[in-house]
Amino acid sequence: MYSTLIVARMDPGSSVDVAKIFGDFDDTEMPHRMGTRRRQLFQYRGLYFHLQDFDADNGGELIQHARHDPRFIQISEDLKPFIEAYDPATWRSPADAMATRFYNWEASA
């Protein structure tokens, strides 16, 4: 499994609204189109963490193709009032907000 983690800023009071936006989006076929296996949203002291798991490490490539879908464009617009780039000066796309994994451990079968 391949995972990405997006870090941004979010008012803690917005979690219900953000969860609803993603819930509506995830009820469509878009997660499957993007290869998303699981999505988890976390918040901590004004920070927003979006963990997305994919079956393979081509999730980023599939998302790039999905970016032009009107539903993807719409969810991006719907989230703007609630999610702010961690560093607005350097943000151009979600790739600019992705954390870099530096350690991984998995239980053996």
RODODO-119189 format. One record per residue (C-alpha): residue number from 1; x, y, z. Coordinates in nm, 2 decimals. Example, Ala and Ser with C-alpha at 12.3 -4.5 7.8 and 13.67 -1.06 7.14 Angstrom:
REM residues 2
(koltor 1,(1.23,-0.45,0.78)) (koltor 2,(1.37,-0.11,0.71)) 
***
This chain:
REM residues 109
(koltor 1,(0.00,0.00,0.00)) (koltor 2,(0.12,0.35,-0.08)) (koltor 3,(0.02,0.65,0.14)) (koltor 4,(0.03,1.03,0.11)) (koltor 5,(0.00,1.28,0.39)) (koltor 6,(-0.11,1.64,0.31)) (koltor 7,(-0.05,1.90,0.59)) (koltor 8,(-0.24,2.23,0.59)) (koltor 9,(-0.40,2.47,0.83)) (koltor 10,(-0.76,2.44,0.95)) (koltor 11,(-0.98,2.61,1.21)) (koltor 12,(-1.06,2.33,1.45)) (koltor 13,(-1.43,2.43,1.44)) (koltor 14,(-1.44,2.34,1.07)) (koltor 15,(-1.40,1.96,1.12)) (koltor 16,(-1.77,1.88,1.08)) (koltor 17,(-1.79,2.08,0.76)) (koltor 18,(-1.47,1.93,0.61)) (koltor 19,(-1.58,1.58,0.70)) (koltor 20,(-1.92,1.64,0.53)) (koltor 21,(-1.75,1.77,0.21)) (koltor 22,(-1.53,1.46,0.20)) (koltor 23,(-1.81,1.23,0.29)) (koltor 24,(-2.02,1.35,-0.01)) (koltor 25,(-1.71,1.33,-0.24)) (koltor 26,(-1.63,0.98,-0.12)) (koltor 27,(-1.99,0.86,-0.18)) (koltor 28,(-1.91,0.91,-0.56)) (koltor 29,(-1.69,0.69,-0.77)) (koltor 30,(-1.41,0.95,-0.75)) (koltor 31,(-1.21,0.77,-0.48)) (koltor 32,(-1.21,0.46,-0.70)) (koltor 33,(-1.11,0.66,-1.00)) (koltor 34,(-0.82,0.80,-0.81)) (koltor 35,(-0.72,0.46,-0.67)) (koltor 36,(-0.79,0.57,-0.31)) (koltor 37,(-0.83,0.27,-0.07)) (koltor 38,(-0.87,0.47,0.25)) (koltor 39,(-0.89,0.84,0.35)) (koltor 40,(-0.84,0.96,0.71)) (koltor 41,(-0.86,1.32,0.82)) (koltor 42,(-0.69,1.45,1.14)) (koltor 43,(-0.66,1.78,1.31)) (koltor 44,(-0.42,1.90,1.58)) (koltor 45,(-0.39,2.26,1.71)) (koltor 46,(-0.50,2.43,1.39)) (koltor 47,(-0.32,2.18,1.17)) (koltor 48,(-0.50,1.95,0.92)) (koltor 49,(-0.36,1.61,0.82)) (koltor 50,(-0.51,1.43,0.52)) (koltor 51,(-0.39,1.07,0.50)) (koltor 52,(-0.48,0.89,0.18)) (koltor 53,(-0.39,0.53,0.11)) (koltor 54,(-0.37,0.37,-0.23)) (koltor 55,(-0.33,0.01,-0.35)) (koltor 56,(-0.02,0.11,-0.55)) (koltor 57,(0.22,0.40,-0.57)) (koltor 58,(0.06,0.54,-0.88)) (koltor 59,(-0.20,0.73,-0.67)) (koltor 60,(-0.03,1.06,-0.74)) (koltor 61,(-0.05,0.99,-1.12)) (koltor 62,(-0.42,0.89,-1.09)) (koltor 63,(-0.50,1.20,-0.89)) (koltor 64,(-0.33,1.41,-1.16)) (koltor 65,(-0.56,1.27,-1.42)) (koltor 66,(-0.87,1.32,-1.19)) (koltor 67,(-0.78,1.69,-1.12)) (koltor 68,(-0.97,1.79,-1.43)) (koltor 69,(-1.29,1.62,-1.33)) (koltor 70,(-1.56,1.87,-1.23)) (koltor 71,(-1.61,1.69,-0.90)) (koltor 72,(-1.24,1.72,-0.81)) (koltor 73,(-1.25,2.09,-0.90)) (koltor 74,(-1.57,2.13,-0.70)) (koltor 75,(-1.43,1.97,-0.38)) (koltor 76,(-1.12,2.19,-0.41)) (koltor 77,(-1.34,2.50,-0.42)) (koltor 78,(-1.57,2.37,-0.14)) (koltor 79,(-1.27,2.32,0.09)) (koltor 80,(-1.12,2.67,0.03)) (koltor 81,(-1.32,2.84,0.31)) (koltor 82,(-1.19,2.57,0.56)) (koltor 83,(-0.84,2.46,0.46)) (koltor 84,(-0.55,2.69,0.41)) (koltor 85,(-0.21,2.60,0.27)) (koltor 86,(0.05,2.55,0.54)) (koltor 87,(0.28,2.78,0.36)) (koltor 88,(0.08,3.00,0.11)) (koltor 89,(0.40,3.15,-0.03)) (koltor 90,(0.52,2.82,-0.17)) (koltor 91,(0.19,2.63,-0.24)) (koltor 92,(0.10,2.56,-0.60)) (koltor 93,(-0.06,2.22,-0.57)) (koltor 94,(-0.13,1.95,-0.31)) (koltor 95,(0.21,1.81,-0.39)) (koltor 96,(0.36,2.12,-0.22)) (koltor 97,(0.19,2.02,0.10)) (koltor 98,(0.28,1.65,0.12)) (koltor 99,(0.48,1.53,0.41)) (koltor 100,(0.79,1.32,0.34)) (koltor 101,(0.80,0.98,0.50)) (koltor 102,(1.13,0.92,0.67)) (koltor 103,(1.05,0.60,0.86)) (koltor 104,(0.81,0.30,0.81)) (koltor 105,(0.75,-0.01,1.01)) (koltor 106,(0.50,-0.29,0.94)) (koltor 107,(0.41,-0.59,1.14)) (koltor 108,(0.52,-0.92,0.99)) (koltor 109,(0.25,-1.16,0.87)) 
***
